[in-house]
Amino acid sequence: MAVTVKSATLWRREVENRPGALASTLEPLAKARVDLRVVMGYRLPGAESRAVVEVHPVSGKRAIERPSSRRTVLRRRVRK
């Protein structure tokens, strides 16, 4: 079976590991009606109180401006 590997830009945010953290992170993107292909959430190894949310793709002026105006800090990260 052939496999194709491509680079992807993920937007990442560290959050407190608590119920509702994923929903509050994604809420501004949902209100901006941003289409996402990948949403990942996981706890940081060795830090039980911290977690990470990563999404792909986030593109377009509306998607980038709206979340930052609501203090949702998503940082770009390129994974290869």
PyRosetta script that sets phi, psi and omega in degrees:
from pyrosetta import init, pose_from_sequence

init()
pose = pose_from_sequence("MAVTVKSATLWRREVENRPGALASTLEPLAKARVDLRVVMGYRLPGAESRAVVEVHPVSGKRAIERPSSRRTVLRRRVRK")
pose.set_psi(1, 131.0)
pose.set_omega(1, 179.2)
pose.set_phi(2, -82.0)
pose.set_psi(2, 140.8)
pose.set_omega(2, 179.4)
pose.set_phi(3, -126.0)
pose.set_psi(3, 133.8)
pose.set_omega(3, 176.3)
pose.set_phi(4, -109.2)
pose.set_psi(4, 131.3)
pose.set_omega(4, 179.5)
pose.set_phi(5, -115.2)
pose.set_psi(5, 129.6)
pose.set_omega(5, 179.7)
pose.set_phi(6, -129.5)
pose.set_psi(6, 154.3)
pose.set_omega(6, 173.5)
pose.set_phi(7, -73.3)
pose.set_psi(7, 147.5)
pose.set_omega(7, 178.6)
pose.set_phi(8, -137.3)
pose.set_psi(8, 140.7)
pose.set_omega(8, 175.0)
pose.set_phi(9, -93.5)
pose.set_psi(9, 118.1)
pose.set_omega(9, 177.2)
pose.set_phi(10, -104.2)
pose.set_psi(10, 143.5)
pose.set_omega(10, 171.9)
pose.set_phi(11, -102.0)
pose.set_psi(11, 133.2)
pose.set_omega(11, -168.7)
pose.set_phi(12, -128.5)
pose.set_psi(12, 142.5)
pose.set_omega(12, 174.6)
pose.set_phi(13, -141.2)
pose.set_psi(13, 130.3)
pose.set_omega(13, 172.0)
pose.set_phi(14, -85.3)
pose.set_psi(14, 134.8)
pose.set_omega(14, -177.8)
pose.set_phi(15, -133.6)
pose.set_psi(15, 167.3)
pose.set_omega(15, 173.2)
pose.set_phi(16, -72.6)
pose.set_psi(16, 136.5)
pose.set_omega(16, -179.7)
pose.set_phi(17, -79.9)
pose.set_psi(17, 89.7)
pose.set_omega(17, -177.8)
pose.set_phi(18, -149.0)
pose.set_psi(18, 159.8)
pose.set_omega(18, 176.9)
pose.set_phi(19, -60.5)
pose.set_psi(19, 135.4)
pose.set_omega(19, 178.0)
pose.set_phi(20, 92.3)
pose.set_psi(20, -7.1)
pose.set_omega(20, -178.2)
pose.set_phi(21, -64.0)
pose.set_psi(21, -41.2)
pose.set_omega(21, 179.3)
pose.set_phi(22, -65.6)
pose.set_psi(22, -44.9)
pose.set_omega(22, -179.8)
pose.set_phi(23, -61.6)
pose.set_psi(23, -43.1)
pose.set_omega(23, -179.0)
pose.set_phi(24, -69.9)
pose.set_psi(24, -28.6)
pose.set_omega(24, 176.8)
pose.set_phi(25, -72.3)
pose.set_psi(25, -39.7)
pose.set_omega(25, -177.0)
pose.set_phi(26, -84.4)
pose.set_psi(26, -16.2)
pose.set_omega(26, -176.4)
pose.set_phi(27, -55.2)
pose.set_psi(27, -49.2)
pose.set_omega(27, 179.8)
pose.set_phi(28, -62.5)
pose.set_psi(28, -34.0)
pose.set_omega(28, 177.6)
pose.set_phi(29, -68.8)
pose.set_psi(29, -38.9)
pose.set_omega(29, 177.8)
pose.set_phi(30, -65.1)
pose.set_psi(30, -42.2)
pose.set_omega(30, 178.8)
pose.set_phi(31, -65.9)
pose.set_psi(31, -30.0)
pose.set_omega(31, 176.5)
pose.set_phi(32, -82.9)
pose.set_psi(32, -0.1)
pose.set_omega(32, 179.2)
pose.set_phi(33, 57.4)
pose.set_psi(33, 45.6)
pose.set_omega(33, 179.0)
pose.set_phi(34, -84.8)
pose.set_psi(34, 132.4)
pose.set_omega(34, 176.3)
pose.set_phi(35, -87.6)
pose.set_psi(35, 127.8)
pose.set_omega(35, 179.3)
pose.set_phi(36, -116.8)
pose.set_psi(36, 141.7)
pose.set_omega(36, 176.1)
pose.set_phi(37, -96.3)
pose.set_psi(37, -31.8)
pose.set_omega(37, -177.7)
pose.set_phi(38, -134.0)
pose.set_psi(38, 133.0)
pose.set_omega(38, 171.0)
pose.set_phi(39, -132.2)
pose.set_psi(39, 121.6)
pose.set_omega(39, 179.0)
pose.set_phi(40, -125.8)
pose.set_psi(40, 138.9)
pose.set_omega(40, 174.0)
pose.set_phi(41, -135.6)
pose.set_psi(41, 133.4)
pose.set_omega(41, 179.9)
pose.set_phi(42, -155.4)
pose.set_psi(42, 155.5)
pose.set_omega(42, 177.7)
pose.set_phi(43, -81.5)
pose.set_psi(43, 143.9)
pose.set_omega(43, 177.4)
pose.set_phi(44, -74.7)
pose.set_psi(44, 131.4)
pose.set_omega(44, 178.8)
pose.set_phi(45, -61.0)
pose.set_psi(45, 131.9)
pose.set_omega(45, 178.0)
pose.set_phi(46, 81.2)
pose.set_psi(46, -1.1)
pose.set_omega(46, 179.2)
pose.set_phi(47, -135.1)
pose.set_psi(47, 83.4)
pose.set_omega(47, -174.7)
pose.set_phi(48, -61.2)
pose.set_psi(48, -22.6)
pose.set_omega(48, -177.5)
pose.set_phi(49, -89.7)
pose.set_psi(49, -4.1)
pose.set_omega(49, -178.3)
pose.set_phi(50, -118.2)
pose.set_psi(50, 147.4)
pose.set_omega(50, 177.9)
pose.set_phi(51, -140.9)
pose.set_psi(51, 170.2)
pose.set_omega(51, -179.7)
pose.set_phi(52, -130.0)
pose.set_psi(52, 140.2)
pose.set_omega(52, 172.3)
pose.set_phi(53, -118.9)
pose.set_psi(53, 127.9)
pose.set_omega(53, 177.7)
pose.set_phi(54, -125.7)
pose.set_psi(54, 137.9)
pose.set_omega(54, 179.7)
pose.set_phi(55, -132.7)
pose.set_psi(55, 154.2)
pose.set_omega(55, 176.7)
pose.set_phi(56, -152.6)
pose.set_psi(56, 142.0)
pose.set_omega(56, -15.5)
pose.set_phi(57, -89.6)
pose.set_psi(57, 152.3)
pose.set_omega(57, 169.6)
pose.set_phi(58, -120.8)
pose.set_psi(58, 110.9)
pose.set_omega(58, -178.2)
pose.set_phi(59, -144.6)
pose.set_psi(59, 163.3)
pose.set_omega(59, 179.8)
pose.set_phi(60, 90.7)
pose.set_psi(60, 150.4)
pose.set_omega(60, -176.3)
pose.set_phi(61, -59.5)
pose.set_psi(61, -44.2)
pose.set_omega(61, -177.8)
pose.set_phi(62, -61.3)
pose.set_psi(62, -41.8)
pose.set_omega(62, -177.3)
pose.set_phi(63, -69.8)
pose.set_psi(63, -37.2)
pose.set_omega(63, -176.5)
pose.set_phi(64, -80.7)
pose.set_psi(64, -41.3)
pose.set_omega(64, -177.0)
pose.set_phi(65, -72.2)
pose.set_psi(65, -44.6)
pose.set_omega(65, -174.0)
pose.set_phi(66, -62.2)
pose.set_psi(66, -49.6)
pose.set_omega(66, 179.3)
pose.set_phi(67, -60.0)
pose.set_psi(67, -39.5)
pose.set_omega(67, -178.3)
pose.set_phi(68, -69.4)
pose.set_psi(68, -27.7)
pose.set_omega(68, 178.9)
pose.set_phi(69, -71.8)
pose.set_psi(69, -18.1)
pose.set_omega(69, 177.9)
pose.set_phi(70, -104.1)
pose.set_psi(70, 19.0)
pose.set_omega(70, 176.8)
pose.set_phi(71, 65.3)
pose.set_psi(71, 22.5)
pose.set_omega(71, 171.6)
pose.set_phi(72, -86.1)
pose.set_psi(72, 107.6)
pose.set_omega(72, -176.7)
pose.set_phi(73, -93.1)
pose.set_psi(73, 104.0)
pose.set_omega(73, 175.1)
pose.set_phi(74, -108.4)
pose.set_psi(74, 126.0)
pose.set_omega(74, -178.9)
pose.set_phi(75, -105.5)
pose.set_psi(75, 141.7)
pose.set_omega(75, 177.4)
pose.set_phi(76, -73.4)
pose.set_psi(76, 140.9)
pose.set_omega(76, 177.8)
pose.set_phi(77, -147.8)
pose.set_psi(77, 126.3)
pose.set_omega(77, -179.9)
pose.set_phi(78, -96.5)
pose.set_psi(78, 125.4)
pose.set_omega(78, 177.5)
pose.set_phi(79, -109.4)
pose.set_psi(79, 135.0)
pose.set_omega(79, 178.3)
pose.set_phi(80, -116.0)
pose.dump_pdb("model.pdb")
